[in-house]
Amino acid sequence: MSLSAPKQVTFIVAVVLAVLGLLGMIVQLGFVTTMAPWLILLGFVVLAVSCMVPNL
């Protein structure tokens, strides 16, 4: 399996998810606070999958 760099849009989506998760752990943001660990994990999974799948 060869790895490829993710597209810029996919990278930005992953970063936004991770930043929302981190903010949810620091500040009370309602729904985001309850889902904070899952948002961080989802951001990582999106980034990892985009590196494994070409043109994603």
mmCIF entry with sequence, helices, sheets and N, C-alpha, C, O atoms, coordinates in Angstrom:
data_MODEL
# 
_entry.id   MODEL 
# 
_entity.id                         1 
_entity.type                       polymer 
_entity.pdbx_number_of_molecules   1 
# 
_entity_poly.entity_id                      1 
_entity_poly.type                           'polypeptide(L)' 
_entity_poly.nstd_linkage                   no 
_entity_poly.nstd_monomer                   no 
_entity_poly.pdbx_seq_one_letter_code       MSLSAPKQVTFIVAVVLAVLGLLGMIVQLGFVTTMAPWLILLGFVVLAVSCMVPNL 
_entity_poly.pdbx_seq_one_letter_code_can   MSLSAPKQVTFIVAVVLAVLGLLGMIVQLGFVTTMAPWLILLGFVVLAVSCMVPNL 
_entity_poly.pdbx_strand_id                 A 
# 
loop_
_entity_poly_seq.entity_id 
_entity_poly_seq.num 
_entity_poly_seq.mon_id 
_entity_poly_seq.hetero 
1 1  MET n 
1 2  SER n 
1 3  LEU n 
1 4  SER n 
1 5  ALA n 
1 6  PRO n 
1 7  LYS n 
1 8  GLN n 
1 9  VAL n 
1 10 THR n 
1 11 PHE n 
1 12 ILE n 
1 13 VAL n 
1 14 ALA n 
1 15 VAL n 
1 16 VAL n 
1 17 LEU n 
1 18 ALA n 
1 19 VAL n 
1 20 LEU n 
1 21 GLY n 
1 22 LEU n 
1 23 LEU n 
1 24 GLY n 
1 25 MET n 
1 26 ILE n 
1 27 VAL n 
1 28 GLN n 
1 29 LEU n 
1 30 GLY n 
1 31 PHE n 
1 32 VAL n 
1 33 THR n 
1 34 THR n 
1 35 MET n 
1 36 ALA n 
1 37 PRO n 
1 38 TRP n 
1 39 LEU n 
1 40 ILE n 
1 41 LEU n 
1 42 LEU n 
1 43 GLY n 
1 44 PHE n 
1 45 VAL n 
1 46 VAL n 
1 47 LEU n 
1 48 ALA n 
1 49 VAL n 
1 50 SER n 
1 51 CYS n 
1 52 MET n 
1 53 VAL n 
1 54 PRO n 
1 55 ASN n 
1 56 LEU n 
# 
_struct_asym.id          A 
_struct_asym.entity_id   1 
# 
loop_
_struct_conf.conf_type_id 
_struct_conf.id 
_struct_conf.pdbx_PDB_helix_id 
_struct_conf.beg_label_comp_id 
_struct_conf.beg_label_asym_id 
_struct_conf.beg_label_seq_id 
_struct_conf.pdbx_beg_PDB_ins_code 
_struct_conf.end_label_comp_id 
_struct_conf.end_label_asym_id 
_struct_conf.end_label_seq_id 
_struct_conf.pdbx_end_PDB_ins_code 
_struct_conf.beg_auth_comp_id 
_struct_conf.beg_auth_asym_id 
_struct_conf.beg_auth_seq_id 
_struct_conf.end_auth_comp_id 
_struct_conf.end_auth_asym_id 
_struct_conf.end_auth_seq_id 
_struct_conf.pdbx_PDB_helix_class 
_struct_conf.details 
_struct_conf.pdbx_PDB_helix_length 
HELX_P HELX_P1 AA1 GLN A 8  ? ILE A 26 ? GLN A 8  ILE A 26 1 ? 19 
HELX_P HELX_P2 AA2 PHE A 31 ? THR A 34 ? PHE A 31 THR A 34 1 ? 4  
HELX_P HELX_P3 AA3 ALA A 36 ? MET A 52 ? ALA A 36 MET A 52 1 ? 17 
# 
_struct_conf_type.id          HELX_P 
_struct_conf_type.criteria    ? 
_struct_conf_type.reference   ? 
# 
loop_
_atom_site.group_PDB 
_atom_site.id 
_atom_site.type_symbol 
_atom_site.label_atom_id 
_atom_site.label_alt_id 
_atom_site.label_comp_id 
_atom_site.label_asym_id 
_atom_site.label_entity_id 
_atom_site.label_seq_id 
_atom_site.pdbx_PDB_ins_code 
_atom_site.Cartn_x 
_atom_site.Cartn_y 
_atom_site.Cartn_z 
_atom_site.occupancy 
_atom_site.B_iso_or_equiv 
_atom_site.pdbx_formal_charge 
_atom_site.auth_seq_id 
_atom_site.auth_comp_id 
_atom_site.auth_asym_id 
_atom_site.auth_atom_id 
_atom_site.pdbx_PDB_model_num 
ATOM 1   N N  . MET A 1 1  ? 0.850   -1.171 0.000  1.00 0.00 ? 1  MET A N  1 
ATOM 2   C CA . MET A 1 1  ? 0.000   0.000  0.000  1.00 0.00 ? 1  MET A CA 1 
ATOM 3   C C  . MET A 1 1  ? 0.897   1.236  0.000  1.00 0.00 ? 1  MET A C  1 
ATOM 4   O O  . MET A 1 1  ? 1.801   1.365  0.826  1.00 0.00 ? 1  MET A O  1 
ATOM 5   N N  . SER A 1 2  ? 0.637   2.121  -0.920 1.00 0.00 ? 2  SER A N  1 
ATOM 6   C CA . SER A 1 2  ? 1.400   3.367  -0.951 1.00 0.00 ? 2  SER A CA 1 
ATOM 7   C C  . SER A 1 2  ? 0.552   4.491  -0.351 1.00 0.00 ? 2  SER A C  1 
ATOM 8   O O  . SER A 1 2  ? -0.662  4.553  -0.544 1.00 0.00 ? 2  SER A O  1 
ATOM 9   N N  . LEU A 1 3  ? 1.215   5.356  0.364  1.00 0.00 ? 3  LEU A N  1 
ATOM 10  C CA . LEU A 1 3  ? 0.525   6.472  1.007  1.00 0.00 ? 3  LEU A CA 1 
ATOM 11  C C  . LEU A 1 3  ? 0.611   7.696  0.114  1.00 0.00 ? 3  LEU A C  1 
ATOM 12  O O  . LEU A 1 3  ? 1.575   7.870  -0.630 1.00 0.00 ? 3  LEU A O  1 
ATOM 13  N N  . SER A 1 4  ? -0.406  8.540  0.196  1.00 0.00 ? 4  SER A N  1 
ATOM 14  C CA . SER A 1 4  ? -0.410  9.777  -0.567 1.00 0.00 ? 4  SER A CA 1 
ATOM 15  C C  . SER A 1 4  ? -0.838  10.919 0.342  1.00 0.00 ? 4  SER A C  1 
ATOM 16  O O  . SER A 1 4  ? -1.512  10.718 1.352  1.00 0.00 ? 4  SER A O  1 
ATOM 17  N N  . ALA A 1 5  ? -0.435  12.102 -0.036 1.00 0.00 ? 5  ALA A N  1 
ATOM 18  C CA . ALA A 1 5  ? -0.807  13.280 0.757  1.00 0.00 ? 5  ALA A CA 1 
ATOM 19  C C  . ALA A 1 5  ? -2.291  13.562 0.575  1.00 0.00 ? 5  ALA A C  1 
ATOM 20  O O  . ALA A 1 5  ? -2.811  13.425 -0.532 1.00 0.00 ? 5  ALA A O  1 
ATOM 21  N N  . PRO A 1 6  ? -2.980  13.953 1.642  1.00 0.00 ? 6  PRO A N  1 
ATOM 22  C CA . PRO A 1 6  ? -4.403  14.281 1.506  1.00 0.00 ? 6  PRO A CA 1 
ATOM 23  C C  . PRO A 1 6  ? -4.585  15.588 0.760  1.00 0.00 ? 6  PRO A C  1 
ATOM 24  O O  . PRO A 1 6  ? -3.679  16.420 0.710  1.00 0.00 ? 6  PRO A O  1 
ATOM 25  N N  . LYS A 1 7  ? -5.765  15.760 0.180  1.00 0.00 ? 7  LYS A N  1 
ATOM 26  C CA . LYS A 1 7  ? -6.070  17.042 -0.455 1.00 0.00 ? 7  LYS A CA 1 
ATOM 27  C C  . LYS A 1 7  ? -6.226  18.099 0.622  1.00 0.00 ? 7  LYS A C  1 
ATOM 28  O O  . LYS A 1 7  ? -6.446  17.784 1.791  1.00 0.00 ? 7  LYS A O  1 
ATOM 29  N N  . GLN A 1 8  ? -6.110  19.338 0.223  1.00 0.00 ? 8  GLN A N  1 
ATOM 30  C CA . GLN A 1 8  ? -6.153  20.436 1.192  1.00 0.00 ? 8  GLN A CA 1 
ATOM 31  C C  . GLN A 1 8  ? -7.504  20.508 1.908  1.00 0.00 ? 8  GLN A C  1 
ATOM 32  O O  . GLN A 1 8  ? -7.552  20.781 3.107  1.00 0.00 ? 8  GLN A O  1 
ATOM 33  N N  . VAL A 1 9  ? -8.582  20.270 1.196  1.00 0.00 ? 9  VAL A N  1 
ATOM 34  C CA . VAL A 1 9  ? -9.912  20.333 1.812  1.00 0.00 ? 9  VAL A CA 1 
ATOM 35  C C  . VAL A 1 9  ? -10.057 19.257 2.883  1.00 0.00 ? 9  VAL A C  1 
ATOM 36  O O  . VAL A 1 9  ? -10.589 19.523 3.961  1.00 0.00 ? 9  VAL A O  1 
ATOM 37  N N  . THR A 1 10 ? -9.588  18.047 2.596  1.00 0.00 ? 10 THR A N  1 
ATOM 38  C CA . THR A 1 10 ? -9.678  16.959 3.557  1.00 0.00 ? 10 THR A CA 1 
ATOM 39  C C  . THR A 1 10 ? -8.842  17.269 4.795  1.00 0.00 ? 10 THR A C  1 
ATOM 40  O O  . THR A 1 10 ? -9.264  17.000 5.920  1.00 0.00 ? 10 THR A O  1 
ATOM 41  N N  . PHE A 1 11 ? -7.670  17.829 4.585  1.00 0.00 ? 11 PHE A N  1 
ATOM 42  C CA . PHE A 1 11 ? -6.807  18.195 5.704  1.00 0.00 ? 11 PHE A CA 1 
ATOM 43  C C  . PHE A 1 11 ? -7.476  19.248 6.581  1.00 0.00 ? 11 PHE A C  1 
ATOM 44  O O  . PHE A 1 11 ? -7.427  19.161 7.808  1.00 0.00 ? 11 PHE A O  1 
ATOM 45  N N  . ILE A 1 12 ? -8.097  20.237 5.957  1.00 0.00 ? 12 ILE A N  1 
ATOM 46  C CA . ILE A 1 12 ? -8.759  21.304 6.706  1.00 0.00 ? 12 ILE A CA 1 
ATOM 47  C C  . ILE A 1 12 ? -9.934  20.748 7.506  1.00 0.00 ? 12 ILE A C  1 
ATOM 48  O O  . ILE A 1 12 ? -10.142 21.156 8.649  1.00 0.00 ? 12 ILE A O  1 
ATOM 49  N N  . VAL A 1 13 ? -10.709 19.824 6.929  1.00 0.00 ? 13 VAL A N  1 
ATOM 50  C CA . VAL A 1 13 ? -11.819 19.208 7.646  1.00 0.00 ? 13 VAL A CA 1 
ATOM 51  C C  . VAL A 1 13 ? -11.305 18.466 8.880  1.00 0.00 ? 13 VAL A C  1 
ATOM 52  O O  . VAL A 1 13 ? -11.890 18.571 9.958  1.00 0.00 ? 13 VAL A O  1 
ATOM 53  N N  . ALA A 1 14 ? -10.211 17.716 8.721  1.00 0.00 ? 14 ALA A N  1 
ATOM 54  C CA . ALA A 1 14 ? -9.640  16.975 9.847  1.00 0.00 ? 14 ALA A CA 1 
ATOM 55  C C  . ALA A 1 14 ? -9.160  17.932 10.942 1.00 0.00 ? 14 ALA A C  1 
ATOM 56  O O  . ALA A 1 14 ? -9.367  17.674 12.128 1.00 0.00 ? 14 ALA A O  1 
ATOM 57  N N  . VAL A 1 15 ? -8.528  19.020 10.551 1.00 0.00 ? 15 VAL A N  1 
ATOM 58  C CA . VAL A 1 15 ? -8.029  19.989 11.532 1.00 0.00 ? 15 VAL A CA 1 
ATOM 59  C C  . VAL A 1 15 ? -9.189  20.673 12.252 1.00 0.00 ? 15 VAL A C  1 
ATOM 60  O O  . VAL A 1 15 ? -9.122  20.879 13.464 1.00 0.00 ? 15 VAL A O  1 
ATOM 61  N N  . VAL A 1 16 ? -10.239 21.023 11.535 1.00 0.00 ? 16 VAL A N  1 
ATOM 62  C CA . VAL A 1 16 ? -11.396 21.668 12.162 1.00 0.00 ? 16 VAL A CA 1 
ATOM 63  C C  . VAL A 1 16 ? -12.038 20.734 13.179 1.00 0.00 ? 16 VAL A C  1 
ATOM 64  O O  . VAL A 1 16 ? -12.398 21.168 14.273 1.00 0.00 ? 16 VAL A O  1 
ATOM 65  N N  . LEU A 1 17 ? -12.185 19.456 12.834 1.00 0.00 ? 17 LEU A N  1 
ATOM 66  C CA . LEU A 1 17 ? -12.745 18.494 13.779 1.00 0.00 ? 17 LEU A CA 1 
ATOM 67  C C  . LEU A 1 17 ? -11.884 18.382 15.036 1.00 0.00 ? 17 LEU A C  1 
ATOM 68  O O  . LEU A 1 17 ? -12.404 18.374 16.151 1.00 0.00 ? 17 LEU A O  1 
ATOM 69  N N  . ALA A 1 18 ? -10.570 18.297 14.851 1.00 0.00 ? 18 ALA A N  1 
ATOM 70  C CA . ALA A 1 18 ? -9.674  18.179 15.993 1.00 0.00 ? 18 ALA A CA 1 
ATOM 71  C C  . ALA A 1 18 ? -9.694  19.434 16.859 1.00 0.00 ? 18 ALA A C  1 
ATOM 72  O O  . ALA A 1 18 ? -9.697  19.337 18.086 1.00 0.00 ? 18 ALA A O  1 
ATOM 73  N N  . VAL A 1 19 ? -9.708  20.602 16.240 1.00 0.00 ? 19 VAL A N  1 
ATOM 74  C CA . VAL A 1 19 ? -9.729  21.861 17.002 1.00 0.00 ? 19 VAL A CA 1 
ATOM 75  C C  . VAL A 1 19 ? -11.046 22.003 17.760 1.00 0.00 ? 19 VAL A C  1 
ATOM 76  O O  . VAL A 1 19 ? -11.051 22.453 18.906 1.00 0.00 ? 19 VAL A O  1 
ATOM 77  N N  . LEU A 1 20 ? -12.158 21.626 17.139 1.00 0.00 ? 20 LEU A N  1 
ATOM 78  C CA . LEU A 1 20 ? -13.437 21.660 17.850 1.00 0.00 ? 20 LEU A CA 1 
ATOM 79  C C  . LEU A 1 20 ? -13.415 20.732 19.060 1.00 0.00 ? 20 LEU A C  1 
ATOM 80  O O  . LEU A 1 20 ? -13.918 21.079 20.128 1.00 0.00 ? 20 LEU A O  1 
ATOM 81  N N  . GLY A 1 21 ? -12.829 19.553 18.885 1.00 0.00 ? 21 GLY A N  1 
ATOM 82  C CA . GLY A 1 21 ? -12.722 18.623 20.003 1.00 0.00 ? 21 GLY A CA 1 
ATOM 83  C C  . GLY A 1 21 ? -11.861 19.176 21.125 1.00 0.00 ? 21 GLY A C  1 
ATOM 84  O O  . GLY A 1 21 ? -12.208 19.050 22.299 1.00 0.00 ? 21 GLY A O  1 
ATOM 85  N N  . LEU A 1 22 ? -10.747 19.785 20.770 1.00 0.00 ? 22 LEU A N  1 
ATOM 86  C CA . LEU A 1 22 ? -9.872  20.367 21.795 1.00 0.00 ? 22 LEU A CA 1 
ATOM 87  C C  . LEU A 1 22 ? -10.556 21.532 22.509 1.00 0.00 ? 22 LEU A C  1 
ATOM 88  O O  . LEU A 1 22 ? -10.469 21.653 23.731 1.00 0.00 ? 22 LEU A O  1 
ATOM 89  N N  . LEU A 1 23 ? -11.235 22.385 21.746 1.00 0.00 ? 23 LEU A N  1 
ATOM 90  C CA . LEU A 1 23 ? -11.966 23.492 22.380 1.00 0.00 ? 23 LEU A CA 1 
ATOM 91  C C  . LEU A 1 23 ? -13.073 22.970 23.283 1.00 0.00 ? 23 LEU A C  1 
ATOM 92  O O  . LEU A 1 23 ? -13.334 23.541 24.342 1.00 0.00 ? 23 LEU A O  1 
ATOM 93  N N  . GLY A 1 24 ? -13.720 21.895 22.872 1.00 0.00 ? 24 GLY A N  1 
ATOM 94  C CA . GLY A 1 24 ? -14.771 21.304 23.690 1.00 0.00 ? 24 GLY A CA 1 
ATOM 95  C C  . GLY A 1 24 ? -14.251 20.747 24.997 1.00 0.00 ? 24 GLY A C  1 
ATOM 96  O O  . GLY A 1 24 ? -14.986 20.693 25.982 1.00 0.00 ? 24 GLY A O  1 
ATOM 97  N N  . MET A 1 25 ? -12.988 20.331 25.024 1.00 0.00 ? 25 MET A N  1 
ATOM 98  C CA . MET A 1 25 ? -12.411 19.831 26.269 1.00 0.00 ? 25 MET A CA 1 
ATOM 99  C C  . MET A 1 25 ? -11.996 20.965 27.202 1.00 0.00 ? 25 MET A C  1 
ATOM 100 O O  . MET A 1 25 ? -11.933 20.783 28.417 1.00 0.00 ? 25 MET A O  1 
ATOM 101 N N  . ILE A 1 26 ? -11.717 22.129 26.635 1.00 0.00 ? 26 ILE A N  1 
ATOM 102 C CA . ILE A 1 26 ? -11.250 23.258 27.437 1.00 0.00 ? 26 ILE A CA 1 
ATOM 103 C C  . ILE A 1 26 ? -12.409 24.140 27.894 1.00 0.00 ? 26 ILE A C  1 
ATOM 104 O O  . ILE A 1 26 ? -12.450 24.563 29.049 1.00 0.00 ? 26 ILE A O  1 
ATOM 105 N N  . VAL A 1 27 ? -13.352 24.419 26.989 1.00 0.00 ? 27 VAL A N  1 
ATOM 106 C CA . VAL A 1 27 ? -14.454 25.344 27.244 1.00 0.00 ? 27 VAL A CA 1 
ATOM 107 C C  . VAL A 1 27 ? -15.779 24.587 27.108 1.00 0.00 ? 27 VAL A C  1 
ATOM 108 O O  . VAL A 1 27 ? -15.904 23.701 26.262 1.00 0.00 ? 27 VAL A O  1 
ATOM 109 N N  . GLN A 1 28 ? -16.755 24.932 27.931 1.00 0.00 ? 28 GLN A N  1 
ATOM 110 C CA . GLN A 1 28 ? -18.073 24.315 27.836 1.00 0.00 ? 28 GLN A CA 1 
ATOM 111 C C  . GLN A 1 28 ? -18.805 24.850 26.597 1.00 0.00 ? 28 GLN A C  1 
ATOM 112 O O  . GLN A 1 28 ? -19.182 26.020 26.544 1.00 0.00 ? 28 GLN A O  1 
ATOM 113 N N  . LEU A 1 29 ? -19.000 23.968 25.600 1.00 0.00 ? 29 LEU A N  1 
ATOM 114 C CA . LEU A 1 29 ? -19.662 24.382 24.370 1.00 0.00 ? 29 LEU A CA 1 
ATOM 115 C C  . LEU A 1 29 ? -20.895 23.533 24.066 1.00 0.00 ? 29 LEU A C  1 
ATOM 116 O O  . LEU A 1 29 ? -21.224 23.327 22.898 1.00 0.00 ? 29 LEU A O  1 
ATOM 117 N N  . GLY A 1 30 ? -21.566 23.048 25.074 1.00 0.00 ? 30 GLY A N  1 
ATOM 118 C CA . GLY A 1 30 ? -22.782 22.268 24.877 1.00 0.00 ? 30 GLY A CA 1 
ATOM 119 C C  . GLY A 1 30 ? -22.504 20.920 24.230 1.00 0.00 ? 30 GLY A C  1 
ATOM 120 O O  . GLY A 1 30 ? -21.802 20.082 24.797 1.00 0.00 ? 30 GLY A O  1 
ATOM 121 N N  . PHE A 1 31 ? -23.053 20.716 23.048 1.00 0.00 ? 31 PHE A N  1 
ATOM 122 C CA . PHE A 1 31 ? -22.925 19.440 22.348 1.00 0.00 ? 31 PHE A CA 1 
ATOM 123 C C  . PHE A 1 31 ? -21.472 19.088 22.046 1.00 0.00 ? 31 PHE A C  1 
ATOM 124 O O  . PHE A 1 31 ? -21.085 17.922 22.109 1.00 0.00 ? 31 PHE A O  1 
ATOM 125 N N  . VAL A 1 32 ? -20.680 20.089 21.720 1.00 0.00 ? 32 VAL A N  1 
ATOM 126 C CA . VAL A 1 32 ? -19.274 19.849 21.376 1.00 0.00 ? 32 VAL A CA 1 
ATOM 127 C C  . VAL A 1 32 ? -18.517 19.292 22.576 1.00 0.00 ? 32 VAL A C  1 
ATOM 128 O O  . VAL A 1 32 ? -17.648 18.437 22.410 1.00 0.00 ? 32 VAL A O  1 
ATOM 129 N N  . THR A 1 33 ? -18.828 19.756 23.766 1.00 0.00 ? 33 THR A N  1 
ATOM 130 C CA . THR A 1 33 ? -18.145 19.283 24.969 1.00 0.00 ? 33 THR A CA 1 
ATOM 131 C C  . THR A 1 33 ? -18.422 17.809 25.224 1.00 0.00 ? 33 THR A C  1 
ATOM 132 O O  . THR A 1 33 ? -17.523 17.067 25.619 1.00 0.00 ? 33 THR A O  1 
ATOM 133 N N  . THR A 1 34 ? -19.649 17.386 25.003 1.00 0.00 ? 34 THR A N  1 
ATOM 134 C CA . THR A 1 34 ? -19.965 15.978 25.243 1.00 0.00 ? 34 THR A CA 1 
ATOM 135 C C  . THR A 1 34 ? -19.354 15.066 24.193 1.00 0.00 ? 34 THR A C  1 
ATOM 136 O O  . THR A 1 34 ? -19.086 13.897 24.471 1.00 0.00 ? 34 THR A O  1 
ATOM 137 N N  . MET A 1 35 ? -19.130 15.579 22.998 1.00 0.00 ? 35 MET A N  1 
ATOM 138 C CA . MET A 1 35 ? -18.590 14.762 21.911 1.00 0.00 ? 35 MET A CA 1 
ATOM 139 C C  . MET A 1 35 ? -17.103 15.025 21.647 1.00 0.00 ? 35 MET A C  1 
ATOM 140 O O  . MET A 1 35 ? -16.566 14.541 20.651 1.00 0.00 ? 35 MET A O  1 
ATOM 141 N N  . ALA A 1 36 ? -16.434 15.775 22.512 1.00 0.00 ? 36 ALA A N  1 
ATOM 142 C CA . ALA A 1 36 ? -15.058 16.214 22.270 1.00 0.00 ? 36 ALA A CA 1 
ATOM 143 C C  . ALA A 1 36 ? -14.080 15.073 21.972 1.00 0.00 ? 36 ALA A C  1 
ATOM 144 O O  . ALA A 1 36 ? -13.359 15.164 20.979 1.00 0.00 ? 36 ALA A O  1 
ATOM 145 N N  . PRO A 1 37 ? -14.014 14.018 22.766 1.00 0.00 ? 37 PRO A N  1 
ATOM 146 C CA . PRO A 1 37 ? -13.063 12.946 22.441 1.00 0.00 ? 37 PRO A CA 1 
ATOM 147 C C  . PRO A 1 37 ? -13.365 12.281 21.107 1.00 0.00 ? 37 PRO A C  1 
ATOM 148 O O  . PRO A 1 37 ? -12.449 11.884 20.387 1.00 0.00 ? 37 PRO A O  1 
ATOM 149 N N  . TRP A 1 38 ? -14.641 12.158 20.779 1.00 0.00 ? 38 TRP A N  1 
ATOM 150 C CA . TRP A 1 38 ? -15.019 11.539 19.514 1.00 0.00 ? 38 TRP A CA 1 
ATOM 151 C C  . TRP A 1 38 ? -14.681 12.440 18.329 1.00 0.00 ? 38 TRP A C  1 
ATOM 152 O O  . TRP A 1 38 ? -14.327 11.942 17.260 1.00 0.00 ? 38 TRP A O  1 
ATOM 153 N N  . LEU A 1 39 ? -14.783 13.740 18.501 1.00 0.00 ? 39 LEU A N  1 
ATOM 154 C CA . LEU A 1 39 ? -14.415 14.657 17.423 1.00 0.00 ? 39 LEU A CA 1 
ATOM 155 C C  . LEU A 1 39 ? -12.919 14.596 17.131 1.00 0.00 ? 39 LEU A C  1 
ATOM 156 O O  . LEU A 1 39 ? -12.500 14.629 15.974 1.00 0.00 ? 39 LEU A O  1 
ATOM 157 N N  . ILE A 1 40 ? -12.119 14.507 18.191 1.00 0.00 ? 40 ILE A N  1 
ATOM 158 C CA . ILE A 1 40 ? -10.677 14.391 18.004 1.00 0.00 ? 40 ILE A CA 1 
ATOM 159 C C  . ILE A 1 40 ? -10.346 13.084 17.292 1.00 0.00 ? 40 ILE A C  1 
ATOM 160 O O  . ILE A 1 40 ? -9.535  13.065 16.366 1.00 0.00 ? 40 ILE A O  1 
ATOM 161 N N  . LEU A 1 41 ? -10.970 12.001 17.721 1.00 0.00 ? 41 LEU A N  1 
ATOM 162 C CA . LEU A 1 41 ? -10.747 10.703 17.081 1.00 0.00 ? 41 LEU A CA 1 
ATOM 163 C C  . LEU A 1 41 ? -11.215 10.728 15.631 1.00 0.00 ? 41 LEU A C  1 
ATOM 164 O O  . LEU A 1 41 ? -10.525 10.204 14.757 1.00 0.00 ? 41 LEU A O  1 
ATOM 165 N N  . LEU A 1 42 ? -12.352 11.314 15.363 1.00 0.00 ? 42 LEU A N  1 
ATOM 166 C CA . LEU A 1 42 ? -12.864 11.396 14.002 1.00 0.00 ? 42 LEU A CA 1 
ATOM 167 C C  . LEU A 1 42 ? -11.930 12.212 13.109 1.00 0.00 ? 42 LEU A C  1 
ATOM 168 O O  . LEU A 1 42 ? -11.707 11.848 11.955 1.00 0.00 ? 42 LEU A O  1 
ATOM 169 N N  . GLY A 1 43 ? -11.386 13.307 13.632 1.00 0.00 ? 43 GLY A N  1 
ATOM 170 C CA . GLY A 1 43 ? -10.423 14.093 12.866 1.00 0.00 ? 43 GLY A CA 1 
ATOM 171 C C  . GLY A 1 43 ? -9.195  13.284 12.496 1.00 0.00 ? 43 GLY A C  1 
ATOM 172 O O  . GLY A 1 43 ? -8.696  13.379 11.375 1.00 0.00 ? 43 GLY A O  1 
ATOM 173 N N  . PHE A 1 44 ? -8.705  12.485 13.441 1.00 0.00 ? 44 PHE A N  1 
ATOM 174 C CA . PHE A 1 44 ? -7.549  11.642 13.163 1.00 0.00 ? 44 PHE A CA 1 
ATOM 175 C C  . PHE A 1 44 ? -7.886  10.567 12.135 1.00 0.00 ? 44 PHE A C  1 
ATOM 176 O O  . PHE A 1 44 ? -7.089  10.300 11.236 1.00 0.00 ? 44 PHE A O  1 
ATOM 177 N N  . VAL A 1 45 ? -9.049  9.951  12.259 1.00 0.00 ? 45 VAL A N  1 
ATOM 178 C CA . VAL A 1 45 ? -9.454  8.902  11.318 1.00 0.00 ? 45 VAL A CA 1 
ATOM 179 C C  . VAL A 1 45 ? -9.617  9.471  9.915  1.00 0.00 ? 45 VAL A C  1 
ATOM 180 O O  . VAL A 1 45 ? -9.190  8.843  8.946  1.00 0.00 ? 45 VAL A O  1 
ATOM 181 N N  . VAL A 1 46 ? -10.224 10.641 9.786  1.00 0.00 ? 46 VAL A N  1 
ATOM 182 C CA . VAL A 1 46 ? -10.370 11.280 8.476  1.00 0.00 ? 46 VAL A CA 1 
ATOM 183 C C  . VAL A 1 46 ? -9.000  11.524 7.866  1.00 0.00 ? 46 VAL A C  1 
ATOM 184 O O  . VAL A 1 46 ? -8.796  11.265 6.680  1.00 0.00 ? 46 VAL A O  1 
ATOM 185 N N  . LEU A 1 47 ? -8.072  12.013 8.649  1.00 0.00 ? 47 LEU A N  1 
ATOM 186 C CA . LEU A 1 47 ? -6.730  12.277 8.142  1.00 0.00 ? 47 LEU A CA 1 
ATOM 187 C C  . LEU A 1 47 ? -6.003  10.991 7.760  1.00 0.00 ? 47 LEU A C  1 
ATOM 188 O O  . LEU A 1 47 ? -5.341  10.942 6.724  1.00 0.00 ? 47 LEU A O  1 
ATOM 189 N N  . ALA A 1 48 ? -6.119  9.955  8.582  1.00 0.00 ? 48 ALA A N  1 
ATOM 190 C CA . ALA A 1 48 ? -5.456  8.686  8.295  1.00 0.00 ? 48 ALA A CA 1 
ATOM 191 C C  . ALA A 1 48 ? -6.029  8.030  7.039  1.00 0.00 ? 48 ALA A C  1 
ATOM 192 O O  . ALA A 1 48 ? -5.279  7.530  6.201  1.00 0.00 ? 48 ALA A O  1 
ATOM 193 N N  . VAL A 1 49 ? -7.344  8.033  6.909  1.00 0.00 ? 49 VAL A N  1 
ATOM 194 C CA . VAL A 1 49 ? -7.965  7.424  5.727  1.00 0.00 ? 49 VAL A CA 1 
ATOM 195 C C  . VAL A 1 49 ? -7.612  8.208  4.475  1.00 0.00 ? 49 VAL A C  1 
ATOM 196 O O  . VAL A 1 49 ? -7.399  7.621  3.414  1.00 0.00 ? 49 VAL A O  1 
ATOM 197 N N  . SER A 1 50 ? -7.548  9.515  4.588  1.00 0.00 ? 50 SER A N  1 
ATOM 198 C CA . SER A 1 50 ? -7.220  10.317 3.406  1.00 0.00 ? 50 SER A CA 1 
ATOM 199 C C  . SER A 1 50 ? -5.780  10.105 2.954  1.00 0.00 ? 50 SER A C  1 
ATOM 200 O O  . SER A 1 50 ? -5.460  10.336 1.788  1.00 0.00 ? 50 SER A O  1 
ATOM 201 N N  . CYS A 1 51 ? -4.917  9.673  3.850  1.00 0.00 ? 51 CYS A N  1 
ATOM 202 C CA . CYS A 1 51 ? -3.542  9.338  3.451  1.00 0.00 ? 51 CYS A CA 1 
ATOM 203 C C  . CYS A 1 51 ? -3.472  7.976  2.777  1.00 0.00 ? 51 CYS A C  1 
ATOM 204 O O  . CYS A 1 51 ? -2.581  7.732  1.964  1.00 0.00 ? 51 CYS A O  1 
ATOM 205 N N  . MET A 1 52 ? -4.396  7.094  3.104  1.00 0.00 ? 52 MET A N  1 
ATOM 206 C CA . MET A 1 52 ? -4.373  5.732  2.544  1.00 0.00 ? 52 MET A CA 1 
ATOM 207 C C  . MET A 1 52 ? -5.124  5.616  1.221  1.00 0.00 ? 52 MET A C  1 
ATOM 208 O O  . MET A 1 52 ? -4.772  4.790  0.379  1.00 0.00 ? 52 MET A O  1 
ATOM 209 N N  . VAL A 1 53 ? -6.148  6.432  1.036  1.00 0.00 ? 53 VAL A N  1 
ATOM 210 C CA . VAL A 1 53 ? -6.961  6.374  -0.181 1.00 0.00 ? 53 VAL A CA 1 
ATOM 211 C C  . VAL A 1 53 ? -6.475  7.452  -1.142 1.00 0.00 ? 53 VAL A C  1 
ATOM 212 O O  . VAL A 1 53 ? -6.437  8.627  -0.777 1.00 0.00 ? 53 VAL A O  1 
ATOM 213 N N  . PRO A 1 54 ? -6.107  7.078  -2.351 1.00 0.00 ? 54 PRO A N  1 
ATOM 214 C CA . PRO A 1 54 ? -5.645  8.093  -3.303 1.00 0.00 ? 54 PRO A CA 1 
ATOM 215 C C  . PRO A 1 54 ? -6.783  9.050  -3.714 1.00 0.00 ? 54 PRO A C  1 
ATOM 216 O O  . PRO A 1 54 ? -7.942  8.649  -3.814 1.00 0.00 ? 54 PRO A O  1 
ATOM 217 N N  . ASN A 1 55 ? -6.432  10.274 -3.939 1.00 0.00 ? 55 ASN A N  1 
ATOM 218 C CA . ASN A 1 55 ? -7.359  11.332 -4.394 1.00 0.00 ? 55 ASN A CA 1 
ATOM 219 C C  . ASN A 1 55 ? -8.503  11.595 -3.417 1.00 0.00 ? 55 ASN A C  1 
ATOM 220 O O  . ASN A 1 55 ? -9.632  11.847 -3.839 1.00 0.00 ? 55 ASN A O  1 
ATOM 221 N N  . LEU A 1 56 ? -8.221  11.539 -2.132 1.00 0.00 ? 56 LEU A N  1 
ATOM 222 C CA . LEU A 1 56 ? -9.267  11.843 -1.151 1.00 0.00 ? 56 LEU A CA 1 
ATOM 223 C C  . LEU A 1 56 ? -8.881  13.073 -0.376 1.00 0.00 ? 56 LEU A C  1 
ATOM 224 O O  . LEU A 1 56 ? -9.624  13.506 0.505  1.00 0.00 ? 56 LEU A O  1 
# 
